[in-house]
Amino acid sequence: MVFNGLVKYDKDIHIVGDLAESWDVSRDGLVITFHLRKGVRWHDGHPFTAEDVLYTYRVTIDPKHPPPMPVIFSRSERQRS
């Protein structure tokens, strides 16, 4: 899988923006608001939007669409490591 995320790690393992230029965390730590980079486009020229992020999130958590790499994402594997 090759794709950009909202954030990534830099060479010093600090979280930096990728598709998000910045983000805010609520006082209680339960909500993160990402501010998307301007001018990002898909390979077909369409703009990258918050709706794209929401769609990807919904697909990721949908039990009808198992992850392509179940060993990495499975709960039992995380518990063993």
mmCIF file of the C-alpha atoms, coordinates in Angstrom:
data_MODEL
# 
_entry.id   MODEL 
# 
loop_
_atom_site.group_PDB 
_atom_site.id 
_atom_site.type_symbol 
_atom_site.label_atom_id 
_atom_site.label_alt_id 
_atom_site.label_comp_id 
_atom_site.label_asym_id 
_atom_site.label_entity_id 
_atom_site.label_seq_id 
_atom_site.pdbx_PDB_ins_code 
_atom_site.Cartn_x 
_atom_site.Cartn_y 
_atom_site.Cartn_z 
_atom_site.occupancy 
_atom_site.B_iso_or_equiv 
_atom_site.pdbx_formal_charge 
_atom_site.auth_seq_id 
_atom_site.auth_comp_id 
_atom_site.auth_asym_id 
_atom_site.auth_atom_id 
_atom_site.pdbx_PDB_model_num 
ATOM 1  C CA . MET A 1 1  ? 0.000   0.000   0.000   1.00 0.00 ? 1  MET A CA 1 
ATOM 2  C CA . VAL A 1 2  ? 1.353   3.383   -0.966  1.00 0.00 ? 2  VAL A CA 1 
ATOM 3  C CA . PHE A 1 3  ? -0.461  6.474   0.204   1.00 0.00 ? 3  PHE A CA 1 
ATOM 4  C CA . ASN A 1 4  ? -0.071  9.673   2.170   1.00 0.00 ? 4  ASN A CA 1 
ATOM 5  C CA . GLY A 1 5  ? -1.578  10.096  5.611   1.00 0.00 ? 5  GLY A CA 1 
ATOM 6  C CA . LEU A 1 6  ? -2.765  13.139  7.489   1.00 0.00 ? 6  LEU A CA 1 
ATOM 7  C CA . VAL A 1 7  ? 0.468   13.018  9.492   1.00 0.00 ? 7  VAL A CA 1 
ATOM 8  C CA . LYS A 1 8  ? 3.770   11.163  9.305   1.00 0.00 ? 8  LYS A CA 1 
ATOM 9  C CA . TYR A 1 9  ? 7.021   10.816  11.248  1.00 0.00 ? 9  TYR A CA 1 
ATOM 10 C CA . ASP A 1 10 ? 10.073  12.897  10.392  1.00 0.00 ? 10 ASP A CA 1 
ATOM 11 C CA . LYS A 1 11 ? 13.671  11.639  10.613  1.00 0.00 ? 11 LYS A CA 1 
ATOM 12 C CA . ASP A 1 12 ? 13.703  12.295  14.375  1.00 0.00 ? 12 ASP A CA 1 
ATOM 13 C CA . ILE A 1 13 ? 10.433  10.387  14.888  1.00 0.00 ? 13 ILE A CA 1 
ATOM 14 C CA . HIS A 1 14 ? 8.406   13.535  15.545  1.00 0.00 ? 14 HIS A CA 1 
ATOM 15 C CA . ILE A 1 15 ? 4.879   13.698  14.164  1.00 0.00 ? 15 ILE A CA 1 
ATOM 16 C CA . VAL A 1 16 ? 4.658   16.242  11.351  1.00 0.00 ? 16 VAL A CA 1 
ATOM 17 C CA . GLY A 1 17 ? 1.931   17.146  8.894   1.00 0.00 ? 17 GLY A CA 1 
ATOM 18 C CA . ASP A 1 18 ? 1.578   15.356  5.595   1.00 0.00 ? 18 ASP A CA 1 
ATOM 19 C CA . LEU A 1 19 ? -1.876  15.916  4.090   1.00 0.00 ? 19 LEU A CA 1 
ATOM 20 C CA . ALA A 1 20 ? -2.744  17.952  7.185   1.00 0.00 ? 20 ALA A CA 1 
ATOM 21 C CA . GLU A 1 21 ? -0.858  21.203  7.586   1.00 0.00 ? 21 GLU A CA 1 
ATOM 22 C CA . SER A 1 22 ? -1.827  21.488  11.254  1.00 0.00 ? 22 SER A CA 1 
ATOM 23 C CA . TRP A 1 23 ? -4.170  20.063  13.873  1.00 0.00 ? 23 TRP A CA 1 
ATOM 24 C CA . ASP A 1 24 ? -5.798  21.024  17.144  1.00 0.00 ? 24 ASP A CA 1 
ATOM 25 C CA . VAL A 1 25 ? -6.499  18.709  20.072  1.00 0.00 ? 25 VAL A CA 1 
ATOM 26 C CA . SER A 1 26 ? -9.448  19.427  22.345  1.00 0.00 ? 26 SER A CA 1 
ATOM 27 C CA . ARG A 1 27 ? -8.776  20.099  26.039  1.00 0.00 ? 27 ARG A CA 1 
ATOM 28 C CA . ASP A 1 28 ? -10.103 16.675  26.999  1.00 0.00 ? 28 ASP A CA 1 
ATOM 29 C CA . GLY A 1 29 ? -7.958  14.999  24.323  1.00 0.00 ? 29 GLY A CA 1 
ATOM 30 C CA . LEU A 1 30 ? -10.963 13.312  22.711  1.00 0.00 ? 30 LEU A CA 1 
ATOM 31 C CA . VAL A 1 31 ? -11.217 15.351  19.501  1.00 0.00 ? 31 VAL A CA 1 
ATOM 32 C CA . ILE A 1 32 ? -8.508  16.113  16.976  1.00 0.00 ? 32 ILE A CA 1 
ATOM 33 C CA . THR A 1 33 ? -9.346  18.652  14.272  1.00 0.00 ? 33 THR A CA 1 
ATOM 34 C CA . PHE A 1 34 ? -7.105  18.387  11.212  1.00 0.00 ? 34 PHE A CA 1 
ATOM 35 C CA . HIS A 1 35 ? -6.574  21.378  8.912   1.00 0.00 ? 35 HIS A CA 1 
ATOM 36 C CA . LEU A 1 36 ? -5.915  20.000  5.441   1.00 0.00 ? 36 LEU A CA 1 
ATOM 37 C CA . ARG A 1 37 ? -3.179  21.313  3.167   1.00 0.00 ? 37 ARG A CA 1 
ATOM 38 C CA . LYS A 1 38 ? -4.477  23.517  0.388   1.00 0.00 ? 38 LYS A CA 1 
ATOM 39 C CA . GLY A 1 39 ? -3.928  22.600  -3.245  1.00 0.00 ? 39 GLY A CA 1 
ATOM 40 C CA . VAL A 1 40 ? -3.665  18.815  -2.769  1.00 0.00 ? 40 VAL A CA 1 
ATOM 41 C CA . ARG A 1 41 ? -5.150  16.911  -5.698  1.00 0.00 ? 41 ARG A CA 1 
ATOM 42 C CA . TRP A 1 42 ? -5.806  13.289  -6.554  1.00 0.00 ? 42 TRP A CA 1 
ATOM 43 C CA . HIS A 1 43 ? -4.094  11.690  -9.551  1.00 0.00 ? 43 HIS A CA 1 
ATOM 44 C CA . ASP A 1 44 ? -7.141  12.617  -11.660 1.00 0.00 ? 44 ASP A CA 1 
ATOM 45 C CA . GLY A 1 45 ? -6.917  16.289  -10.713 1.00 0.00 ? 45 GLY A CA 1 
ATOM 46 C CA . HIS A 1 46 ? -9.847  16.349  -8.292  1.00 0.00 ? 46 HIS A CA 1 
ATOM 47 C CA . PRO A 1 47 ? -9.178  18.216  -5.022  1.00 0.00 ? 47 PRO A CA 1 
ATOM 48 C CA . PHE A 1 48 ? -8.518  16.302  -1.804  1.00 0.00 ? 48 PHE A CA 1 
ATOM 49 C CA . THR A 1 49 ? -11.265 17.107  0.727   1.00 0.00 ? 49 THR A CA 1 
ATOM 50 C CA . ALA A 1 50 ? -12.451 16.347  4.243   1.00 0.00 ? 50 ALA A CA 1 
ATOM 51 C CA . GLU A 1 51 ? -15.087 14.093  2.650   1.00 0.00 ? 51 GLU A CA 1 
ATOM 52 C CA . ASP A 1 52 ? -12.229 11.930  1.323   1.00 0.00 ? 52 ASP A CA 1 
ATOM 53 C CA . VAL A 1 53 ? -10.810 11.608  4.832   1.00 0.00 ? 53 VAL A CA 1 
ATOM 54 C CA . LEU A 1 54 ? -14.236 10.675  6.236   1.00 0.00 ? 54 LEU A CA 1 
ATOM 55 C CA . TYR A 1 55 ? -14.809 8.094   3.500   1.00 0.00 ? 55 TYR A CA 1 
ATOM 56 C CA . THR A 1 56 ? -11.425 6.465   4.148   1.00 0.00 ? 56 THR A CA 1 
ATOM 57 C CA . TYR A 1 57 ? -12.062 6.377   7.897   1.00 0.00 ? 57 TYR A CA 1 
ATOM 58 C CA . ARG A 1 58 ? -15.493 4.789   7.422   1.00 0.00 ? 58 ARG A CA 1 
ATOM 59 C CA . VAL A 1 59 ? -14.119 2.117   5.093   1.00 0.00 ? 59 VAL A CA 1 
ATOM 60 C CA . THR A 1 60 ? -11.311 1.387   7.554   1.00 0.00 ? 60 THR A CA 1 
ATOM 61 C CA . ILE A 1 61 ? -13.671 0.738   10.472  1.00 0.00 ? 61 ILE A CA 1 
ATOM 62 C CA . ASP A 1 62 ? -16.339 -1.106  8.435   1.00 0.00 ? 62 ASP A CA 1 
ATOM 63 C CA . PRO A 1 63 ? -16.344 -4.782  9.517   1.00 0.00 ? 63 PRO A CA 1 
ATOM 64 C CA . LYS A 1 64 ? -17.491 -5.757  5.990   1.00 0.00 ? 64 LYS A CA 1 
ATOM 65 C CA . HIS A 1 65 ? -14.118 -4.588  4.626   1.00 0.00 ? 65 HIS A CA 1 
ATOM 66 C CA . PRO A 1 66 ? -11.328 -6.447  6.420   1.00 0.00 ? 66 PRO A CA 1 
ATOM 67 C CA . PRO A 1 67 ? -7.916  -4.772  6.322   1.00 0.00 ? 67 PRO A CA 1 
ATOM 68 C CA . PRO A 1 68 ? -5.607  -5.896  3.492   1.00 0.00 ? 68 PRO A CA 1 
ATOM 69 C CA . MET A 1 69 ? -2.956  -6.857  6.039   1.00 0.00 ? 69 MET A CA 1 
ATOM 70 C CA . PRO A 1 70 ? -4.953  -8.524  8.847   1.00 0.00 ? 70 PRO A CA 1 
ATOM 71 C CA . VAL A 1 71 ? -1.860  -9.640  10.775  1.00 0.00 ? 71 VAL A CA 1 
ATOM 72 C CA . ILE A 1 72 ? -0.766  -6.034  11.278  1.00 0.00 ? 72 ILE A CA 1 
ATOM 73 C CA . PHE A 1 73 ? -4.206  -4.792  12.237  1.00 0.00 ? 73 PHE A CA 1 
ATOM 74 C CA . SER A 1 74 ? -5.603  -7.756  14.180  1.00 0.00 ? 74 SER A CA 1 
ATOM 75 C CA . ARG A 1 75 ? -6.226  -7.327  17.886  1.00 0.00 ? 75 ARG A CA 1 
ATOM 76 C CA . SER A 1 76 ? -4.716  -10.736 18.763  1.00 0.00 ? 76 SER A CA 1 
ATOM 77 C CA . GLU A 1 77 ? -1.428  -9.870  17.042  1.00 0.00 ? 77 GLU A CA 1 
ATOM 78 C CA . ARG A 1 78 ? -1.160  -6.555  18.887  1.00 0.00 ? 78 ARG A CA 1 
ATOM 79 C CA . GLN A 1 79 ? -1.735  -8.322  22.203  1.00 0.00 ? 79 GLN A CA 1 
ATOM 80 C CA . ARG A 1 80 ? 1.063   -10.821 21.507  1.00 0.00 ? 80 ARG A CA 1 
ATOM 81 C CA . SER A 1 81 ? 3.700   -8.179  20.826  1.00 0.00 ? 81 SER A CA 1 
# 
